[in-house]
């Protein structure tokens, strides 16, 4: 086994690890915890990292598409559509009512991050639920 074959299935994991290390050592010290932009930025980057981790876990099962994975994927997309509507409605309400000090672009960025994370999380949950447990 050569180096290229060993890294073949670990591309997403290495990218996630590099992004996590970059995030921990470069981004967090630069963020000011007292500003209203701190938590929205942390939420968005956490959504990206969680999406990578879900894709790492599910990548072996998504490579060989079968009928069960297609049905789970369509179910996850169906439910995530309504979740995205809720995310964007809540962000719109916060923007229109001017309840928060968080800038508008960060609220929309968090909504996009959550809308992108939801299908992966739902697919992971549906997949774990559909796999029979061995006793």
N, C-alpha and C positions, 0 to 999 in steps of 0.2 A: 504494500500500500504506500503510495507516494503522498506527498504533502497536499497536492491538489485534490485527491480523492478524500483525504481526511477532512478537508475544509468544505467539501461539496455541500453538505447539509447544514453547515453551521454559519452560513453567511449572515442570516438575520440575527443570530445570537451575537456574532462578533460586532455587527453594526450597532445593535442595542447596547452592548457592553461599552463600545467606544463612545456612543452618544451619552450614556449614563456617566461615564468617567469625565467626559468633557463638561457635562452639566454640573456634576458635583464640584469639580475643581476650578472651573472658570466662571460659571454663571451665578451660583448661589452667593459667593462672596461679593459679587458686584451689585447684587440686588439690595436695596435698602428696605429693611423690614418695616420701617415707619411710613413708607409711601403707600398710597392706595393701589399701586401697580404690582405690589409684591405677590399677593395671593393669586390674582388671576394668571400671572406668568407661571407660577408654580403649578397651578391646576392644568394649564395648557401643556406644559412639558411633561407632567405626569400622565396625561391622556396619551401623548405620543409614545412614551415609554411603555405604558400598559398595552397599547395597540401592538407594539413590536413584540412584547412578550406573548400575547395571544397568538400572533402569527407564527412565532417560533414553536409554540406548543402544537398548533393545528397544522403546520406545514406538511408533515408526513401524511396526514389524512386527506388534505386537500389536493395532493399531487395526483392521486388516483380517484377521479370523480366517479362515484357510484350513485345509485338512486337515493339512498338514505342521506348522503351528504348534500345532494341537490335539494332535497326537500327541507333539510335543516337550514340550508343557506337561504332558501326562499322564505322560510318562516322567520328567520332572524332579520332579513331585510324588511319584511312586512311590519314587524313590531318596531323596528328601529325607525321606520318612517314616522310613526305616531310619536315616538319618543323625541325625535328631532323637532316635530311640530311643537311639542311641549317646551323644549329647550328654547326655541326661537321665540315662542310666545312669552315666556318668562323674561327673556332678555329684552324683548320689545316693551313689555310692561315696565321693567326697571328703567329703561331709557326714557320712555314717555312720561312716567310719573316723577322722574328725577329724584329717586329715592337714594341712590348710591353715589359715592364720590368716584367710583371707578370709571375711567374713560370709556367711551362708547366702543372704540375699536377693540379694547380688551374684553369687553363683554361679548362682542360678536366672535372674537377669537376663541373664547372659552366655549361658546355655543357650537362653533365649528369643530373644536376638539372633542367635545362630548358627543356630537353627532357622528363623528368619525370613529369614535371608540365603541359606541353602542352596538353596531352590527357584529364586531369581533367578540365582544363580551357575551352577547346573546348567542352567537354561534358556539362559543365555548360552553356556555351553560346548557344549551340544548344538546350538544354533543355528549357532555358528561352525563346528562340525564338519560340519553338514549342507549348508552353503553351498558350492557347487562353486567351486574356485579357478580363476581365469582365468590362463592361461599364454601 
